[in-house]
């Protein structure tokens, strides 16, 4: 019985300690007295936990003091260099990396050109591991302080087991990708769908901050979506919620890479715009379509306008299904050609169902190309920071 009581006490102590650390992290700089008021714990207990956290190197006393009358209190802050995570974004034509410190700031970014669809998963994993090692070494970070790696991957991801169930972008199926990284680096690794990682980032640091229910639509070389409700990513039964690109627009329509006809992405992703434009002229890049539209070429303006209409329809469908207070438009098509956002606003007036008009806002991504790296770093921090033991 004594052993059970001791274990319960240890669990409660660890919980309280992590709670205090979380308060300091979210409300820094903060005094011991303020923590006492928030938690309702005794000043003696707070003092003891703060001393332990200082000794472990995860928080520090600052030179700042509290304002107002009475005795000045020393303010507490976290120690950014206590632990680190690595965020990785695997895209169609490049891989991006970032080192996130304990303050959840990306202290360095690194990008390389790379086409994962032309390599097997093992080759891609080897490259990522080499780049991460080099990044850690160049920054002079002690290897043992890197507690986790987070990776955003396009496709259907078994998030709990770290498996890429299907990525049509890369041609991967049933790949235990987290394990490939973890075995090589000896650093705990978590992977998730790229847009689920992205919306987590927007919720924590960007456009969705303060939102109760946000939907994100990603439009670029593919189409996808993600939803976050009260800080929790909505995953669905098999973490597949949000595969918007493969919803059917026309069962007799364009042939999709998935084998079906009429998938949404065959009407509004970058490749569909290029294929449509080639009926008129010889082009190879979506930038040429938008350049022609800016030059008032009728065929290009019609393609861009029709794309904006389909995006407006997509927003209406998302709003009717989930009733979010915010819809974030993201992805290369939106971030590289911001004029399409205005066109989407215009078309939305026609297609948004009347009861929802004026009840939500549509905004472009605030974090843009850095969002997935930041979200992946944060995902690893959420997963592995409480397991870091002595933190050093």
C-alpha positions in Angstrom: 0.0 0.0 0.0 2.8 2.4 0.9 4.4 1.8 -2.6 1.1 2.6 -4.4 0.7 5.8 -2.3 4.3 6.8 -3.1 3.7 6.2 -6.8 0.5 8.4 -6.7 2.4 11.1 -5.0 5.2 11.0 -7.6 2.6 11.2 -10.4 0.9 14.2 -8.8 4.2 15.9 -8.2 5.3 15.4 -11.8 1.9 16.7 -13.0 2.2 19.9 -10.9 5.7 20.4 -12.0 4.8 20.2 -15.7 1.8 22.4 -15.1 4.0 25.1 -13.6 6.4 24.8 -16.5 3.6 25.2 -19.0 2.3 28.3 -17.1 5.8 29.9 -17.3 6.2 29.0 -20.9 2.8 30.5 -21.9 2.8 33.6 -19.7 6.5 34.4 -19.5 8.0 36.4 -17.9 6.0 35.7 -14.7 6.7 35.9 -11.0 6.4 33.1 -8.4 3.5 35.1 -6.8 1.6 35.2 -10.0 2.0 31.4 -10.4 0.8 30.9 -6.9 -2.4 32.9 -7.7 -3.0 30.9 -10.9 -2.5 27.5 -9.4 -3.9 28.0 -5.9 -0.9 26.1 -4.6 1.1 27.3 -1.6 4.0 29.7 -2.1 6.3 27.1 -0.5 5.3 24.4 -3.1 5.7 26.8 -6.0 9.1 27.8 -4.7 10.2 24.2 -4.5 9.1 23.3 -8.0 10.6 26.5 -9.4 13.9 25.7 -7.8 13.9 22.2 -9.3 13.1 23.5 -12.7 15.9 26.0 -12.4 18.3 23.3 -11.4 17.2 21.2 -14.3 18.0 24.1 -16.6 14.6 24.6 -18.3 13.7 27.9 -16.6 15.8 30.8 -15.3 15.4 33.9 -13.3 15.6 37.1 -15.4 16.9 40.6 -14.6 13.4 41.8 -14.9 11.3 42.6 -11.8 7.6 43.0 -11.3 6.1 46.5 -11.6 3.7 48.2 -9.1 3.9 49.0 -5.4 5.5 46.8 -2.8 8.4 44.4 -2.9 9.8 43.8 -6.4 9.5 40.1 -7.5 12.0 38.5 -9.8 10.5 37.3 -13.0 10.9 33.8 -14.4 11.4 32.8 -18.0 12.1 29.5 -19.8 15.6 28.7 -21.0 15.4 28.5 -24.8 18.5 26.3 -25.1 17.2 23.7 -22.7 15.9 21.4 -25.4 15.4 21.4 -29.2 13.3 19.7 -31.8 13.7 19.5 -35.6 10.8 20.3 -38.0 10.8 18.8 -41.5 8.6 19.6 -44.5 8.8 17.1 -47.4 7.4 18.7 -50.5 7.2 17.7 -54.1 10.3 19.5 -55.2 12.2 20.3 -52.0 12.7 19.5 -48.3 12.7 22.2 -45.6 14.2 21.9 -42.2 14.1 24.0 -39.0 15.6 23.8 -35.5 13.0 24.8 -32.9 14.2 25.8 -29.4 12.3 25.5 -26.2 10.7 28.9 -26.6 9.2 27.5 -29.8 11.2 29.8 -32.1 12.8 28.5 -35.2 16.5 29.5 -34.8 17.6 28.3 -38.2 16.0 27.3 -41.5 17.6 25.1 -44.2 16.1 24.1 -47.6 17.3 21.7 -50.3 16.0 21.0 -53.7 14.9 17.3 -53.8 12.2 15.3 -55.6 11.1 12.5 -53.3 9.0 10.9 -56.0 12.1 10.0 -57.9 13.7 8.2 -54.9 12.6 5.4 -52.7 11.6 6.1 -49.1 14.9 4.7 -47.7 16.9 7.1 -49.8 14.8 10.0 -48.7 15.1 9.0 -45.1 18.9 8.7 -45.4 19.1 12.2 -47.0 17.0 13.7 -44.2 19.1 12.1 -41.5 22.3 13.5 -43.1 20.9 17.0 -43.4 19.7 16.9 -39.8 23.0 15.8 -38.4 24.8 18.5 -40.4 22.3 21.1 -39.2 22.8 20.2 -35.5 26.6 20.1 -35.9 26.7 23.5 -37.7 24.7 25.1 -34.9 26.9 23.6 -32.2 23.9 22.0 -30.4 24.7 19.1 -28.1 23.1 16.1 -29.8 21.4 14.9 -26.5 19.5 18.1 -26.3 17.5 17.3 -29.5 14.6 15.4 -28.1 12.5 14.9 -31.2 11.9 15.2 -34.9 8.5 16.1 -36.5 7.8 15.6 -40.2 5.0 16.8 -42.4 4.2 14.5 -45.3 1.5 14.8 -48.0 -0.9 11.8 -47.9 -2.8 9.6 -45.6 -0.7 9.1 -42.5 -1.1 6.5 -39.7 -0.1 9.2 -37.1 0.0 6.9 -34.1 2.3 4.4 -35.7 4.4 6.7 -37.9 3.4 5.0 -41.1 2.7 6.7 -44.5 -0.3 4.6 -45.5 -0.5 6.3 -48.9 1.1 9.3 -50.6 0.2 9.6 -54.2 2.5 12.6 -54.4 5.6 10.4 -53.7 4.2 7.0 -54.7 4.7 5.6 -51.2 2.4 3.0 -49.7 2.7 1.4 -46.2 6.0 3.0 -45.4 7.1 3.1 -41.7 8.8 6.4 -42.3 9.1 7.5 -38.7 10.9 4.3 -37.8 13.4 4.8 -40.7 14.4 8.2 -39.2 14.3 7.1 -35.6 16.6 4.1 -36.1 19.2 6.1 -38.0 19.2 9.2 -35.8 18.4 7.7 -32.5 16.0 10.6 -32.0 12.3 10.1 -31.3 10.3 10.9 -34.5 6.6 11.7 -35.2 5.1 12.2 -38.7 1.7 13.6 -39.7 -0.2 14.8 -42.8 1.4 18.0 -43.9 -1.8 20.1 -43.7 -2.6 18.8 -40.2 0.8 20.0 -39.2 0.2 23.3 -41.0 -3.0 24.1 -39.3 -1.4 23.3 -35.9 1.2 25.9 -36.8 -1.4 28.5 -37.8 -3.3 27.8 -34.6 -0.3 28.2 -32.4 1.5 31.0 -34.2 -0.4 32.4 -37.2 -3.7 33.2 -38.8 -5.8 30.9 -36.6 -4.5 32.2 -33.2 -7.6 32.8 -31.0 -10.0 30.9 -33.3 -12.3 28.2 -31.8 -12.8 26.3 -35.0 -10.6 26.8 -38.1 -10.6 25.1 -41.4 -7.5 25.3 -43.6 -7.6 24.6 -47.4 -4.3 23.9 -49.1 -4.2 24.6 -52.9 -1.0 23.9 -54.9 0.2 20.8 -56.6 -2.6 19.0 -54.8 -5.7 19.9 -52.8 -6.3 19.1 -49.1 -7.8 20.5 -46.0 -7.6 20.3 -42.2 -9.7 21.3 -39.3 -8.8 22.3 -35.7 -11.4 22.6 -33.0 -10.5 24.2 -29.6 -6.8 23.5 -30.2 -7.3 19.8 -31.2 -6.7 18.7 -34.8 -9.7 16.8 -36.1 -8.4 13.5 -37.5 -11.4 11.4 -38.3 -11.5 7.6 -37.8 -8.2 6.8 -39.5 -6.5 10.3 -39.5 -7.8 10.7 -43.1 -10.2 13.6 -42.5 -9.5 16.4 -44.9 -8.7 14.6 -48.1 -10.6 17.2 -50.0 -8.8 16.9 -53.3 -10.5 13.5 -53.9 -14.0 14.6 -53.3 -16.0 14.1 -56.5 -17.0 17.2 -58.4 -18.1 15.4 -61.6 -18.2 11.6 -61.9 -17.7 11.9 -65.7 -15.0 14.6 -65.4 -11.3 14.8 -65.6 -9.2 11.7 -64.8 -7.3 12.0 -61.5 -4.0 10.4 -60.6 -5.9 8.3 -58.0 -7.7 6.5 -60.8 -11.2 8.2 -60.3 -12.8 10.8 -62.5 -13.9 14.2 -61.5 -11.9 14.7 -58.3 -11.8 18.3 -57.1 -8.1 18.6 -57.5 -8.3 18.0 -61.2 -10.1 21.3 -61.5 -8.2 23.7 -59.2 -4.6 22.4 -58.6 -1.7 23.8 -60.5 -1.4 21.0 -63.0 -5.1 21.3 -63.9 -4.6 25.0 -64.7 -1.6 24.2 -66.9 -3.5 21.4 -68.8 -6.4 23.8 -69.4 -4.0 26.5 -70.7 -2.3 24.1 -73.1 -5.6 23.8 -75.0 -4.8 27.4 -76.0 -1.1 27.9 -75.9 2.2 26.1 -75.1 3.1 26.7 -71.5 4.9 24.7 -68.8 4.4 26.7 -65.6 1.4 28.1 -63.8 3.1 31.4 -63.4 2.7 31.9 -67.2 -1.1 31.5 -66.8 -1.2 34.3 -64.1 1.1 36.5 -66.1 -1.2 36.2 -69.1 -4.2 37.0 -66.9 -2.5 40.1 -65.7 -1.9 41.1 -69.3 -5.7 40.8 -69.9 -5.5 37.8 -72.1 -9.0 36.5 -72.2 -8.3 32.7 -72.1 -6.0 33.2 -69.0 -8.5 35.4 -67.2 -11.2 32.8 -67.7 -9.1 30.0 -66.3 -8.1 32.0 -63.2 -11.7 33.2 -62.7 -13.1 29.6 -63.0 -10.5 28.4 -60.6 -11.5 31.0 -58.1 -15.1 30.0 -58.5 -14.3 26.3 -57.7 -12.3 27.5 -54.6 -15.4 29.5 -53.6 -17.6 26.3 -54.0 -15.0 24.4 -51.9 -15.2 27.0 -49.1 -19.0 26.7 -49.2 -18.8 23.0 -48.9 -16.4 23.2 -45.9 -18.5 25.8 -44.2 -21.7 23.8 -44.6 -20.0 20.7 -43.2 -18.1 22.2 -40.3 -19.3 25.7 -39.6 -15.9 27.2 -38.8 -15.3 30.8 -37.7 -12.2 31.0 -39.9 -11.2 29.6 -43.2 -7.5 29.9 -44.1 -6.4 29.7 -47.7 -2.9 28.3 -48.1 -0.6 26.6 -50.5 1.6 27.8 -53.4 -1.4 28.8 -55.6 -2.6 31.3 -53.0 0.7 32.3 -51.5 2.4 33.0 -54.9 -0.6 34.6 -56.6 -2.4 36.6 -54.0 -4.8 38.2 -56.6 -6.8 35.0 -56.6 -7.9 35.7 -53.0 -9.8 38.8 -54.2 -11.4 36.7 -57.0 -12.4 34.0 -54.5 -14.1 36.7 -52.3 -16.0 37.9 -55.3 -17.2 34.5 -56.3 -18.0 33.5 -52.7 -20.8 36.1 -52.7 -22.5 33.9 -55.3 -21.9 30.5 -53.9 -21.9 30.8 -50.1 -25.2 29.5 -48.6 -27.1 32.5 -47.2 -27.3 31.4 -43.5 -23.4 31.4 -43.4 -22.8 34.7 -45.1 -20.9 37.1 -42.7 -20.6 34.3 -40.1 -16.9 33.4 -40.9 -13.8 35.1 -42.3 -11.6 33.9 -45.2 -7.9 34.8 -44.8 -4.7 33.9 -46.5 -2.1 32.0 -44.5 0.1 34.2 -42.3 3.0 31.8 -42.0 3.1 30.9 -45.7 6.1 28.6 -46.6 7.4 28.2 -43.1 4.2 26.9 -41.5 4.8 23.2 -41.9 8.4 23.3 -40.5 7.1 25.3 -37.5 4.2 23.0 -37.0 6.3 19.9 -37.3 8.8 21.3 -34.7 5.8 22.1 -32.4 4.3 18.6 -32.9 7.6 17.0 -31.8 7.8 19.4 -28.8 4.3 18.5 -27.7 5.0 14.8 -28.1 8.4 14.5 -26.5 9.1 17.4 -24.2 7.2 15.8 -21.2 9.3 12.7 -21.7 12.7 14.4 -21.7 13.5 13.4 -18.1 16.1 15.7 -16.7 15.9 17.9 -19.9 19.6 18.0 -20.3 
